[in-house]
Amino acid sequence: MRSHTCCSIYDKGPLALHALRKAVGDESWNRLIKQWTQDNAGGNQGMTDFQNFVEKAFGQQLDELFTAWFDGTVIQ
């Protein structure tokens, strides 16, 4: 039986992005990802940059979601 404790970004990363997509909706997610990749092509951005971009795009703080899914060590 597999533990729910996250061992690597390979386990949790895709699930975290899926949780974000579910939180903002598919249409908004598609616009968000397209804009993020266009704005940052060839660049090097960090997680804080991504969170700030998402929050600005949606006009709301998403600290709880980012803390749980991106900073935490347990799969929600």
Backbone atoms as SQL, in Angstrom:
CREATE TABLE atoms (id INTEGER PRIMARY KEY, chain TEXT, resi INTEGER, resn TEXT, atom TEXT, x REAL, y REAL, z REAL);
INSERT INTO atoms VALUES
  (1, 'A', 1, 'MET', 'N', 0.834, -1.181, 0.000),
  (2, 'A', 1, 'MET', 'CA', 0.000, 0.000, 0.000),
  (3, 'A', 1, 'MET', 'C', 0.873, 1.236, 0.000),
  (4, 'A', 2, 'ARG', 'N', 0.571, 2.172, -0.847),
  (5, 'A', 2, 'ARG', 'CA', 1.371, 3.374, -1.001),
  (6, 'A', 2, 'ARG', 'C', 1.014, 4.415, 0.052),
  (7, 'A', 3, 'SER', 'N', 2.026, 5.007, 0.635),
  (8, 'A', 3, 'SER', 'CA', 1.833, 6.060, 1.621),
  (9, 'A', 3, 'SER', 'C', 1.342, 7.329, 0.929),
  (10, 'A', 4, 'HIS', 'N', 0.586, 8.141, 1.643),
  (11, 'A', 4, 'HIS', 'CA', 0.126, 9.415, 1.110),
  (12, 'A', 4, 'HIS', 'C', 1.138, 10.526, 1.340),
  (13, 'A', 5, 'THR', 'N', 2.255, 10.204, 1.960),
  (14, 'A', 5, 'THR', 'CA', 3.298, 11.197, 2.144),
  (15, 'A', 5, 'THR', 'C', 4.046, 11.349, 0.830),
  (16, 'A', 6, 'CYS', 'N', 4.199, 12.573, 0.412),
  (17, 'A', 6, 'CYS', 'CA', 4.836, 12.848, -0.874),
  (18, 'A', 6, 'CYS', 'C', 6.339, 12.619, -0.771),
  (19, 'A', 7, 'CYS', 'N', 6.863, 11.857, -1.691),
  (20, 'A', 7, 'CYS', 'CA', 8.288, 11.541, -1.690),
  (21, 'A', 7, 'CYS', 'C', 9.082, 12.419, -2.652),
  (22, 'A', 8, 'SER', 'N', 8.460, 12.867, -3.704),
  (23, 'A', 8, 'SER', 'CA', 9.183, 13.668, -4.683),
  (24, 'A', 8, 'SER', 'C', 8.234, 14.566, -5.445),
  (25, 'A', 9, 'ILE', 'N', 8.789, 15.527, -6.128),
  (26, 'A', 9, 'ILE', 'CA', 7.986, 16.422, -6.951),
  (27, 'A', 9, 'ILE', 'C', 7.299, 15.661, -8.074),
  (28, 'A', 10, 'TYR', 'N', 7.865, 14.526, -8.457),
  (29, 'A', 10, 'TYR', 'CA', 7.272, 13.741, -9.536),
  (30, 'A', 10, 'TYR', 'C', 5.921, 13.169, -9.126),
  (31, 'A', 11, 'ASP', 'N', 5.745, 12.903, -7.843),
  (32, 'A', 11, 'ASP', 'CA', 4.468, 12.412, -7.349),
  (33, 'A', 11, 'ASP', 'C', 3.458, 13.542, -7.182),
  (34, 'A', 12, 'LYS', 'N', 3.894, 14.636, -6.620),
  (35, 'A', 12, 'LYS', 'CA', 2.974, 15.682, -6.194),
  (36, 'A', 12, 'LYS', 'C', 2.786, 16.799, -7.211),
  (37, 'A', 13, 'GLY', 'N', 3.777, 17.111, -7.999),
  (38, 'A', 13, 'GLY', 'CA', 3.707, 18.239, -8.930),
  (39, 'A', 13, 'GLY', 'C', 2.490, 18.217, -9.841),
  (40, 'A', 14, 'PRO', 'N', 2.271, 17.122, -10.564),
  (41, 'A', 14, 'PRO', 'CA', 1.099, 17.072, -11.447),
  (42, 'A', 14, 'PRO', 'C', -0.221, 17.173, -10.682),
  (43, 'A', 15, 'LEU', 'N', -0.272, 16.586, -9.493),
  (44, 'A', 15, 'LEU', 'CA', -1.496, 16.670, -8.693),
  (45, 'A', 15, 'LEU', 'C', -1.734, 18.092, -8.194),
  (46, 'A', 16, 'ALA', 'N', -0.667, 18.793, -7.852),
  (47, 'A', 16, 'ALA', 'CA', -0.789, 20.179, -7.396),
  (48, 'A', 16, 'ALA', 'C', -1.311, 21.064, -8.527),
  (49, 'A', 17, 'LEU', 'N', -0.788, 20.885, -9.711),
  (50, 'A', 17, 'LEU', 'CA', -1.267, 21.672, -10.854),
  (51, 'A', 17, 'LEU', 'C', -2.719, 21.325, -11.181),
  (52, 'A', 18, 'HIS', 'N', -3.087, 20.066, -11.037),
  (53, 'A', 18, 'HIS', 'CA', -4.469, 19.653, -11.259),
  (54, 'A', 18, 'HIS', 'C', -5.399, 20.314, -10.229),
  (55, 'A', 19, 'ALA', 'N', -4.968, 20.372, -8.982),
  (56, 'A', 19, 'ALA', 'CA', -5.764, 21.021, -7.934),
  (57, 'A', 19, 'ALA', 'C', -5.955, 22.498, -8.248),
  (58, 'A', 20, 'LEU', 'N', -4.915, 23.137, -8.732),
  (59, 'A', 20, 'LEU', 'CA', -5.026, 24.546, -9.120),
  (60, 'A', 20, 'LEU', 'C', -5.990, 24.700, -10.282),
  (61, 'A', 21, 'ARG', 'N', -5.892, 23.820, -11.265),
  (62, 'A', 21, 'ARG', 'CA', -6.803, 23.862, -12.416),
  (63, 'A', 21, 'ARG', 'C', -8.248, 23.702, -11.968),
  (64, 'A', 22, 'LYS', 'N', -8.497, 22.776, -11.059),
  (65, 'A', 22, 'LYS', 'CA', -9.855, 22.576, -10.546),
  (66, 'A', 22, 'LYS', 'C', -10.338, 23.808, -9.782),
  (67, 'A', 23, 'ALA', 'N', -9.436, 24.484, -9.103),
  (68, 'A', 23, 'ALA', 'CA', -9.815, 25.673, -8.319),
  (69, 'A', 23, 'ALA', 'C', -10.199, 26.850, -9.214),
  (70, 'A', 24, 'VAL', 'N', -9.531, 26.990, -10.360),
  (71, 'A', 24, 'VAL', 'CA', -9.785, 28.157, -11.221),
  (72, 'A', 24, 'VAL', 'C', -10.689, 27.841, -12.397),
  (73, 'A', 25, 'GLY', 'N', -10.888, 26.559, -12.702),
  (74, 'A', 25, 'GLY', 'CA', -11.726, 26.156, -13.827),
  (75, 'A', 25, 'GLY', 'C', -10.909, 25.946, -15.090),
  (76, 'A', 26, 'ASP', 'N', -11.405, 25.066, -15.954),
  (77, 'A', 26, 'ASP', 'CA', -10.655, 24.676, -17.151),
  (78, 'A', 26, 'ASP', 'C', -10.385, 25.839, -18.106),
  (79, 'A', 27, 'GLU', 'N', -11.382, 26.644, -18.373),
  (80, 'A', 27, 'GLU', 'CA', -11.200, 27.751, -19.321),
  (81, 'A', 27, 'GLU', 'C', -10.170, 28.755, -18.812),
  (82, 'A', 28, 'SER', 'N', -10.292, 29.114, -17.538),
  (83, 'A', 28, 'SER', 'CA', -9.326, 30.047, -16.945),
  (84, 'A', 28, 'SER', 'C', -7.939, 29.435, -16.887),
  (85, 'A', 29, 'TRP', 'N', -7.875, 28.150, -16.575),
  (86, 'A', 29, 'TRP', 'CA', -6.589, 27.447, -16.519),
  (87, 'A', 29, 'TRP', 'C', -5.883, 27.497, -17.869),
  (88, 'A', 30, 'ASN', 'N', -6.616, 27.230, -18.926),
  (89, 'A', 30, 'ASN', 'CA', -6.024, 27.239, -20.264),
  (90, 'A', 30, 'ASN', 'C', -5.466, 28.620, -20.610),
  (91, 'A', 31, 'ARG', 'N', -6.206, 29.671, -20.286),
  (92, 'A', 31, 'ARG', 'CA', -5.715, 31.040, -20.527),
  (93, 'A', 31, 'ARG', 'C', -4.482, 31.329, -19.673),
  (94, 'A', 32, 'LEU', 'N', -4.550, 30.918, -18.414),
  (95, 'A', 32, 'LEU', 'CA', -3.466, 31.164, -17.468),
  (96, 'A', 32, 'LEU', 'C', -2.170, 30.525, -17.931),
  (97, 'A', 33, 'ILE', 'N', -2.218, 29.251, -18.273),
  (98, 'A', 33, 'ILE', 'CA', -1.007, 28.535, -18.672),
  (99, 'A', 33, 'ILE', 'C', -0.448, 29.086, -19.978),
  (100, 'A', 34, 'LYS', 'N', -1.323, 29.418, -20.910),
  (101, 'A', 34, 'LYS', 'CA', -0.870, 29.998, -22.166),
  (102, 'A', 34, 'LYS', 'C', -0.149, 31.323, -21.913),
  (103, 'A', 35, 'GLN', 'N', -0.731, 32.165, -21.074),
  (104, 'A', 35, 'GLN', 'CA', -0.121, 33.468, -20.780),
  (105, 'A', 35, 'GLN', 'C', 1.186, 33.302, -20.015),
  (106, 'A', 36, 'TRP', 'N', 1.214, 32.399, -19.044),
  (107, 'A', 36, 'TRP', 'CA', 2.429, 32.167, -18.259),
  (108, 'A', 36, 'TRP', 'C', 3.586, 31.728, -19.154),
  (109, 'A', 37, 'THR', 'N', 3.324, 30.789, -20.047),
  (110, 'A', 37, 'THR', 'CA', 4.403, 30.306, -20.911),
  (111, 'A', 37, 'THR', 'C', 4.836, 31.366, -21.918),
  (112, 'A', 38, 'GLN', 'N', 3.905, 32.175, -22.397),
  (113, 'A', 38, 'GLN', 'CA', 4.275, 33.256, -23.318),
  (114, 'A', 38, 'GLN', 'C', 5.116, 34.308, -22.602),
  (115, 'A', 39, 'ASP', 'N', 4.692, 34.686, -21.414),
  (116, 'A', 39, 'ASP', 'CA', 5.393, 35.729, -20.659),
  (117, 'A', 39, 'ASP', 'C', 6.775, 35.289, -20.193),
  (118, 'A', 40, 'ASN', 'N', 6.966, 33.999, -20.009),
  (119, 'A', 40, 'ASN', 'CA', 8.202, 33.516, -19.391),
  (120, 'A', 40, 'ASN', 'C', 9.040, 32.616, -20.286),
  (121, 'A', 41, 'ALA', 'N', 8.740, 32.590, -21.574),
  (122, 'A', 41, 'ALA', 'CA', 9.509, 31.768, -22.509),
  (123, 'A', 41, 'ALA', 'C', 10.982, 32.169, -22.451),
  (124, 'A', 42, 'GLY', 'N', 11.820, 31.184, -22.287),
  (125, 'A', 42, 'GLY', 'CA', 13.259, 31.428, -22.251),
  (126, 'A', 42, 'GLY', 'C', 13.749, 32.002, -20.939),
  (127, 'A', 43, 'GLY', 'N', 12.855, 32.186, -19.988),
  (128, 'A', 43, 'GLY', 'CA', 13.231, 32.764, -18.701),
  (129, 'A', 43, 'GLY', 'C', 13.330, 31.709, -17.614),
  (130, 'A', 44, 'ASN', 'N', 13.583, 32.172, -16.426),
  (131, 'A', 44, 'ASN', 'CA', 13.710, 31.302, -15.272),
  (132, 'A', 44, 'ASN', 'C', 12.924, 31.924, -14.129),
  (133, 'A', 45, 'GLN', 'N', 11.768, 31.354, -13.821),
  (134, 'A', 45, 'GLN', 'CA', 10.908, 31.878, -12.763),
  (135, 'A', 45, 'GLN', 'C', 10.792, 30.856, -11.643),
  (136, 'A', 46, 'GLY', 'N', 10.500, 31.350, -10.467),
  (137, 'A', 46, 'GLY', 'CA', 10.350, 30.482, -9.309),
  (138, 'A', 46, 'GLY', 'C', 8.888, 30.308, -8.917),
  (139, 'A', 47, 'MET', 'N', 8.692, 29.522, -7.880),
  (140, 'A', 47, 'MET', 'CA', 7.340, 29.227, -7.407),
  (141, 'A', 47, 'MET', 'C', 6.625, 30.488, -6.932),
  (142, 'A', 48, 'THR', 'N', 7.325, 31.374, -6.256),
  (143, 'A', 48, 'THR', 'CA', 6.718, 32.624, -5.795),
  (144, 'A', 48, 'THR', 'C', 6.257, 33.458, -6.976),
  (145, 'A', 49, 'ASP', 'N', 7.044, 33.486, -8.032),
  (146, 'A', 49, 'ASP', 'CA', 6.654, 34.208, -9.246),
  (147, 'A', 49, 'ASP', 'C', 5.378, 33.629, -9.835),
  (148, 'A', 50, 'PHE', 'N', 5.291, 32.298, -9.860),
  (149, 'A', 50, 'PHE', 'CA', 4.111, 31.643, -10.403),
  (150, 'A', 50, 'PHE', 'C', 2.884, 31.944, -9.541),
  (151, 'A', 51, 'GLN', 'N', 3.037, 31.859, -8.226),
  (152, 'A', 51, 'GLN', 'CA', 1.911, 32.154, -7.341),
  (153, 'A', 51, 'GLN', 'C', 1.450, 33.603, -7.508),
  (154, 'A', 52, 'ASN', 'N', 2.382, 34.533, -7.557),
  (155, 'A', 52, 'ASN', 'CA', 2.019, 35.942, -7.753),
  (156, 'A', 52, 'ASN', 'C', 1.290, 36.145, -9.075),
  (157, 'A', 53, 'PHE', 'N', 1.743, 35.491, -10.114),
  (158, 'A', 53, 'PHE', 'CA', 1.103, 35.582, -11.431),
  (159, 'A', 53, 'PHE', 'C', -0.339, 35.062, -11.371),
  (160, 'A', 54, 'VAL', 'N', -0.523, 33.895, -10.757),
  (161, 'A', 54, 'VAL', 'CA', -1.856, 33.291, -10.654),
  (162, 'A', 54, 'VAL', 'C', -2.776, 34.179, -9.835),
  (163, 'A', 55, 'GLU', 'N', -2.306, 34.655, -8.707),
  (164, 'A', 55, 'GLU', 'CA', -3.135, 35.495, -7.845),
  (165, 'A', 55, 'GLU', 'C', -3.502, 36.814, -8.516),
  (166, 'A', 56, 'LYS', 'N', -2.573, 37.389, -9.242),
  (167, 'A', 56, 'LYS', 'CA', -2.871, 38.630, -9.969),
  (168, 'A', 56, 'LYS', 'C', -3.909, 38.366, -11.064),
  (169, 'A', 57, 'ALA', 'N', -3.765, 37.252, -11.763),
  (170, 'A', 57, 'ALA', 'CA', -4.692, 36.918, -12.845),
  (171, 'A', 57, 'ALA', 'C', -6.115, 36.721, -12.331),
  (172, 'A', 58, 'PHE', 'N', -6.262, 36.213, -11.119),
  (173, 'A', 58, 'PHE', 'CA', -7.589, 35.920, -10.579),
  (174, 'A', 58, 'PHE', 'C', -8.047, 36.911, -9.525),
  (175, 'A', 59, 'GLY', 'N', -7.189, 37.849, -9.170),
  (176, 'A', 59, 'GLY', 'CA', -7.576, 38.882, -8.231),
  (177, 'A', 59, 'GLY', 'C', -7.911, 38.372, -6.841),
  (178, 'A', 60, 'GLN', 'N', -7.284, 37.285, -6.462),
  (179, 'A', 60, 'GLN', 'CA', -7.529, 36.746, -5.124),
  (180, 'A', 60, 'GLN', 'C', -6.293, 36.034, -4.598),
  (181, 'A', 61, 'GLN', 'N', -6.188, 36.010, -3.283),
  (182, 'A', 61, 'GLN', 'CA', -5.091, 35.304, -2.637),
  (183, 'A', 61, 'GLN', 'C', -5.383, 33.803, -2.661),
  (184, 'A', 62, 'LEU', 'N', -4.381, 33.028, -2.984),
  (185, 'A', 62, 'LEU', 'CA', -4.520, 31.574, -3.014),
  (186, 'A', 62, 'LEU', 'C', -3.486, 30.917, -2.100),
  (187, 'A', 63, 'ASP', 'N', -3.165, 31.619, -1.002),
  (188, 'A', 63, 'ASP', 'CA', -2.146, 31.118, -0.075),
  (189, 'A', 63, 'ASP', 'C', -2.463, 29.720, 0.443),
  (190, 'A', 64, 'GLU', 'N', -3.709, 29.494, 0.805),
  (191, 'A', 64, 'GLU', 'CA', -4.080, 28.196, 1.378),
  (192, 'A', 64, 'GLU', 'C', -3.836, 27.071, 0.373),
  (193, 'A', 65, 'LEU', 'N', -4.253, 27.278, -0.865),
  (194, 'A', 65, 'LEU', 'CA', -4.059, 26.260, -1.899),
  (195, 'A', 65, 'LEU', 'C', -2.570, 26.044, -2.165),
  (196, 'A', 66, 'PHE', 'N', -1.818, 27.118, -2.316),
  (197, 'A', 66, 'PHE', 'CA', -0.386, 26.978, -2.612),
  (198, 'A', 66, 'PHE', 'C', 0.365, 26.357, -1.436),
  (199, 'A', 67, 'THR', 'N', 0.003, 26.738, -0.223),
  (200, 'A', 67, 'THR', 'CA', 0.667, 26.159, 0.943),
  (201, 'A', 67, 'THR', 'C', 0.393, 24.665, 1.025),
  (202, 'A', 68, 'ALA', 'N', -0.863, 24.292, 0.845),
  (203, 'A', 68, 'ALA', 'CA', -1.232, 22.875, 0.947),
  (204, 'A', 68, 'ALA', 'C', -0.633, 22.041, -0.174),
  (205, 'A', 69, 'TRP', 'N', -0.728, 22.523, -1.395),
  (206, 'A', 69, 'TRP', 'CA', -0.352, 21.702, -2.544),
  (207, 'A', 69, 'TRP', 'C', 1.088, 21.882, -3.005),
  (208, 'A', 70, 'PHE', 'N', 1.612, 23.076, -2.910),
  (209, 'A', 70, 'PHE', 'CA', 2.954, 23.324, -3.451),
  (210, 'A', 70, 'PHE', 'C', 4.042, 23.349, -2.385),
  (211, 'A', 71, 'ASP', 'N', 3.692, 23.755, -1.169),
  (212, 'A', 71, 'ASP', 'CA', 4.694, 23.842, -0.110),
  (213, 'A', 71, 'ASP', 'C', 4.659, 22.657, 0.845),
  (214, 'A', 72, 'GLY', 'N', 3.507, 22.032, 0.984),
  (215, 'A', 72, 'GLY', 'CA', 3.353, 20.929, 1.922),
  (216, 'A', 72, 'GLY', 'C', 4.023, 19.651, 1.429),
  (217, 'A', 73, 'THR', 'N', 4.068, 18.678, 2.321),
  (218, 'A', 73, 'THR', 'CA', 4.710, 17.409, 1.981),
  (219, 'A', 73, 'THR', 'C', 3.722, 16.248, 1.880),
  (220, 'A', 74, 'VAL', 'N', 2.447, 16.520, 2.120),
  (221, 'A', 74, 'VAL', 'CA', 1.430, 15.481, 2.075),
  (222, 'A', 74, 'VAL', 'C', 0.517, 15.717, 0.890),
  (223, 'A', 75, 'ILE', 'N', 0.164, 14.653, 0.188),
  (224, 'A', 75, 'ILE', 'CA', -0.791, 14.768, -0.915),
  (225, 'A', 75, 'ILE', 'C', -2.172, 14.944, -0.309),
  (226, 'A', 76, 'GLN', 'N', -2.847, 16.024, -0.690),
  (227, 'A', 76, 'GLN', 'CA', -4.149, 16.360, -0.098),
  (228, 'A', 76, 'GLN', 'C', -5.223, 15.429, -0.553);
